[in-house]
Each structure stands twice: as C-alpha cells, then as structure tokens.
Amino acid sequence: MGVIGEIFEILGTNANNISLAIGVTRHTVYDWMKGRRKIPSERVKQLSELLKVPHYLFEKEGELDRSEKLLLLEVYATSILGEEASVRLKR
C-alpha cells in the first residue's frame, strides 16, 4: 500500500476524496499512493493542511513507525471527536 495509502486509510479517506479536495485526478493520487510519481511540493503542502498531518509524512519512504501511526490516529480522533479526544489520547 505504501505510506500515502496508509495515511489515507488511518485517516478514513481515499484517493477519490483527496483528488476532489485538492483538484487533481484520482489517477494522480493513485500514482502517489503506489510510488509511481513523487508528490510535488505544492501538493504536499495542500495535503498537509487539508489532513492536518506533518508534511514530512507525505515524503517518507518505507513504512510508518508506531509513533507516526499514533500521531495519525490522534489527528483522526480529533477530527471526529474534537479537541477533547486529543487530550484523552495523551493521558
């Protein structure tokens, strides 16, 4: 799946949603997910702002480590439940 696909999965989104949100084709997003194309820096910035995820995760190669997955889960929980969830997760 790759890092990009893993990020989208943890955050509960998909290539179609992302493509519509940032104005690229679904095919382009699939290429990023499969590592066939590098994400341009302006799109990394858009993704980072849209998903509230640090930009470096979209440029990472290999796999997400445990702390990065926990960070993404915190972002997801906060987006669903609000800031209160973030505080609970940190305890």
Legacy VTK file of the C-alpha trace (Angstrom):
# vtk DataFile Version 3.0
C-alpha trace
ASCII
DATASET POLYDATA
POINTS 91 float
0.000 0.000 0.000
2.773 2.455 0.816
2.965 5.334 3.249
0.467 7.554 1.419
-2.140 4.792 1.282
-1.562 4.018 4.935
-2.048 7.676 5.873
-5.311 7.821 3.930
-6.532 4.558 5.457
-5.813 5.638 9.040
-7.496 8.994 8.433
-10.542 7.360 6.854
-10.195 8.885 3.414
-9.405 7.659 -0.087
-7.978 8.688 -3.444
-11.324 9.912 -4.732
-11.921 12.235 -1.761
-8.374 13.569 -1.921
-8.479 14.162 -5.672
-11.695 16.169 -5.360
-10.386 18.178 -2.408
-7.111 19.290 -3.992
-8.061 19.372 -7.664
-6.067 16.528 -9.186
-7.194 13.364 -10.908
-7.830 10.184 -8.983
-5.218 8.540 -11.209
-2.621 11.046 -9.978
-3.423 10.240 -6.352
-3.190 6.502 -7.081
0.224 7.102 -8.649
1.354 8.864 -5.467
-0.011 6.015 -3.359
1.832 3.402 -5.402
5.049 5.430 -5.532
4.962 5.811 -9.310
5.085 9.587 -9.009
6.564 11.860 -6.405
4.128 14.311 -4.845
5.028 17.867 -5.913
5.903 20.158 -3.002
2.858 22.396 -3.521
0.612 19.308 -3.304
2.427 18.090 -0.178
1.607 21.445 1.402
-2.054 21.118 0.358
-2.301 17.584 1.726
-0.632 18.587 4.969
-3.052 21.472 5.501
-6.114 19.514 4.395
-5.454 16.465 6.554
-3.654 18.289 9.400
-0.679 15.958 9.090
3.005 16.964 9.165
4.318 17.400 5.628
7.289 15.088 6.162
4.976 12.073 6.361
3.972 12.556 2.716
7.633 12.489 1.705
8.576 9.488 3.824
9.803 6.293 2.217
9.366 2.856 3.704
6.746 2.385 6.384
5.200 4.475 9.106
6.603 3.738 12.533
4.498 3.291 15.651
4.757 6.920 16.790
3.724 8.181 13.349
0.712 5.871 13.329
-0.264 7.104 16.788
0.036 10.693 15.590
-2.297 9.921 12.675
-4.782 8.216 14.991
-4.746 11.307 17.202
-5.398 13.530 14.161
-8.273 11.254 13.130
-9.806 11.157 16.612
-9.552 14.929 16.922
-11.247 15.409 13.555
-14.116 13.173 14.642
-14.475 13.963 18.333
-12.854 17.376 18.689
-10.011 18.612 20.852
-11.289 16.776 23.923
-10.383 13.456 22.286
-6.845 14.655 21.734
-6.452 15.398 25.435
-7.806 11.958 26.378
-5.437 10.204 23.979
-2.409 11.910 25.520
-3.172 10.587 29.009
LINES 1 92
91 0 1 2 3 4 5 6 7 8 9 10 11 12 13 14 15 16 17 18 19 20 21 22 23 24 25 26 27 28 29 30 31 32 33 34 35 36 37 38 39 40 41 42 43 44 45 46 47 48 49 50 51 52 53 54 55 56 57 58 59 60 61 62 63 64 65 66 67 68 69 70 71 72 73 74 75 76 77 78 79 80 81 82 83 84 85 86 87 88 89 90
